[in-house]
């Protein structure tokens, strides 16, 4: 039995994983608010399950440091291999970036775990990318290699975000005046949607989960914010695909896009994704999917731990 966990800036998702005949099974799934004392949380979880594990595989929303630890970018929690091993009662501990874990899930996602987001057919000999908006904006590259996949985590969410048209430029100037340097994560992570609504002149603050509801009720700034947000996500994903030659496709993970429902316009996303002449037709052929599976990182962690 393997303890797998996705440690995010807001939530911690834990499960027990087993792999039989190549199929991954997750049991005892629980969600908790992320806390600084992760070892105590792991001990309490395992005690509550009455389980002992042979290995631990965790991912964290931040880069892996040279000593193998992860300091979360948006929380005061640090993942330390030694303390995690002690808490779980095993010496087999794997720590990876959260979107490296999602990248490892690409090979085990089923068709029912994905919703098409336009494009043509995937070139399975080419790289693909995973990108996802949640508390932060994660990215990773998945490379086909002999016998499987290699996942390269990155921090592309912290790259600069540029306006392309006049509507984006006007909103960008307001954001720049309020927040300084604008990265993709400034706008495309969960708190960014709230910032974007305010930058468009909304008279009252709207938390990110309220924006789609307000848009449905006719809130003009909320509707504009969702259109700009979706187009900017397309631009950022298109930039990554263009840079990496990701003809294998784009996987959109994270909690925000599924939560937006019909307010995530595939047409608007593709317009931003493909608006890169002279490579518009090249990008139009690249498929994209929304990952509808609720916990792809846990599947990826189980697959990674089993392979090791």
N, C-alpha and C positions, 0 to 999 in steps of 0.2 A: 504494500500500500504506500502511496506517495502523497504527501501533503503538498498541495499546490495553493498558491495565493497571489492575488493581484492587489498590490498595495498602492492605491492611488492617493491623490492629494485630498480627496474627500472621503472615499469609501475603501474599505478593505474587504475583498471577497475571498473566502477560503473554501476549500473542498478537499475531499479524499479522492484520489484517482487510482484506477487500476487499468491495465492494458492486457487484453486477452485476444489472441488471434488478430492482432493489429487494430482492434477496436478499443477506443477509449471510453471508459465509464466513469462519470463523476457522481459522487454521492455526498451526503451530508453538507450540502452547499449552504453557507451562511454569509450574510453581509453585516459588516460592522462599520461604525465611524472609525476612520483612521486615527490611531493614537500614537503618541510618542513612544510608549513602552510596548513595542511590538512583541518581544519575547513573552511578556505576561499575557498578551492576547492569544498568542499561539498555544501557550500552556493551557489556558482556560478552554480554548476550543477543543484541543485534543482530550482534555479531561471530560468535557461535556459529551464528546463522541464515544468515550471509552476506547479510543483507538491508539495503537502504536504504529509507527511508520518506519519504513526502511530508508526513506530519502525525503528531502524537502526541495521543492523548486518554487522560488518566489520571483516575482518581477516587481520593480518599483518605478514610479514615474520620475525618473532622473537618470543621468548617465552613471555607468559603472566606473568607480574610481580605481586607480592602480592597485589598491589593496583588496579589491574585490567587493568593497562595500558600495552602497547606494544611499546618497542623501537626497531625499525627495525634494524636487524643485519647489513645490507649493505646499510643503508641510514640514514641521520640525521633527519628523521621523527619519531615522537613519537605519538602514538595514545592514547589520554586521554579521558576517558569516559565523563567527565563533559563538556569539550569544544566541543566534538562531539554532545552531547545532545543539547547544546545551539545552535550550528550551524544548526542542523536539526529540532529544534523545537519540540522535544519529549524527554520524560524521559526514554523511553525503548531503551536501548543501549546494544547490545551484542558484545563483542570483544573476538576473539579467534585466536589462531595460524593459519597460512594459511593452513597447512596440516591437522589440525583438521577440517577445513571447507571442504577440499577435502575428508576427511574420511566420513563426513556426506553425501557427494554426492553418495557414493557407493550404498546406498539403492535405489537411484532414477535414476541412470544411465540406459539407455536403451541399448539393444544389438547393436544398430547402433552407440552408443557412444564408443564402444570398438573394438579393433582389437586383435585377439588372438596372444599370444606370447609363445605358446607351453604349455606342461604339460597335465595333465589329467583333471578330474572333480573336482569341488570345494566341500569341506566338509563344508556345511553351518552351522555346529555346532562348527566350529573351527574359530580362529581369522584369519583375513586377514590384509595385510599391504598395505599402499600407500607410494610410494616413487617417488620423482620427481626432475628432474634437470632443473633449470632455472638460475636466478641470483645467487641463493644458491641451496643447496640440502636439500629438505624437507622430513620428514618421520612422519608417524603416524600409530598407531595400531587401528584396528576396531574390537571390541569384540561383539559377539552376546549375548544379554541379553534378558530376558523375555519381550516381547512386542516391541523389536526393537534392537538398536545398542548403544554401548557406544564407544566413540572415545577417545583414549589416545594420545595426541600429544607428540612428543619427539624431541630431537636435535641430532638424530643419524648421521646426515650429518657431525657433527663435531667429530665423533669418528675416531680413527686412521685408516689410510689406509695402508694395508700391501701388499708387492709384494709376489707372489706365485711362479712364474717361473723366469728363467734367463732374459727373455726379459723385464718383468715388473721390475725386480731388477735393471737392467741397467738404465732404465728411472727414477726409483724411486731415485737412488743415485744422479742423476743430479738435480732432483726436490728438494731433501733434502738439497743439497749444496746451492741452490738458495733461498729457501723459508723457511728453518727450518722444524719444525714439519709438517708432511704431514697428513692432514685429508682427509676423503672421499670428502668433499666439495672442497678441494684444487684442485683436478683433475676433479671431476664430475660436478661441477657447470659451468656455461657459460665461465667465464674467465679461467677455468682450461683446457679447450680444447686448448686454445691458448698457455698456459704454457706447455702443453704436446708436442705440435708440436715443440716448441722451444727447449725443453729438448731432442728431438730426432735429433736435429742438423739442423733444417730448416734454410737456409741462410737468409731468410727474415721473418718478423713477419706476422702472419696470424690471423686476428680477428676470433672469433668463427664462425660467419655466413659465412666466406669465406672458411672454412676448407672442407666442403663437395664439394663445387665447385672446389677447388684445387685438391681434391682427384679424382674427375671425369676427370680432365685434366691430370692425371698421376703423380701428386705430391707425391713422395714416402713417405716423412715424414707425410704428411696429411693422406695418406692411413693407415700407421702404427698407427698413433695417433687414428684414428677412431676405428681400431680393438682393440687397448689396452683400449680405453675409454669404448667401449661396453662390453668387457670382465670384466673390473673392475666394471662397473655398475652391471653386473650379479653377481660378487663375493659379492659385498656389499648387494645386494638384497637377495642373498642366505644366507648370514650370518644372516640378520634380520629374514628371514623365519625360519631358523634353531633355532635361539635363542627364538623366540616367538611361535614356533609351528604353523606357519601360513598356515595350510592346507586349509584355506578358499581362498587362492590365493593372488597374488601380482598385484597391480594396479600401472602401471607406468604412472605418470602424468608429468606435467612440459612442457615447450615449446621446449626443445632441441631435444628430441627423435622424435617427429613428424616432426621437421624441417630437420632432417637428411635423412628422406625418406629411400631409398634403402640402404643407407650407414649404417643404423642401422640393423645389421645382427642378426636375431633371433637365428640362429645357434650359433653364437659367444656369445650372451647373455646367452643362455642356457648352453653353455659349462662352462662359469664362474659360473653360478648359481648352477650347479649340481656337480661341481668339489670339493666334500667334503666327500670323503670316510671316514668312512664306510656308510655314509648316502646319497650317490649319488642316489640310486634308490628311496629313500624316497623323495628327493627333485625333482626328475624327475616327480613324480606324481603331484606336486603342479602346478596349472595353473597360468599363468601370462597373463595380458592384457595391451595393450597400450591404454590409455584414449585419444580418438580422439576428444571428446567434447572440444570446445575451452575454456570454462569457467566453469570447474567443481566446483571451489570454490564458485562461485556465486550461483549455484544450491544448494550446501551444506549449504550455509548461509541461503538461503530462507527456506530450509527444517528445519534447526535448529531454526530459528526465529519463524516459524509457530508452531513448537512443543512446544515452550515456551509460 
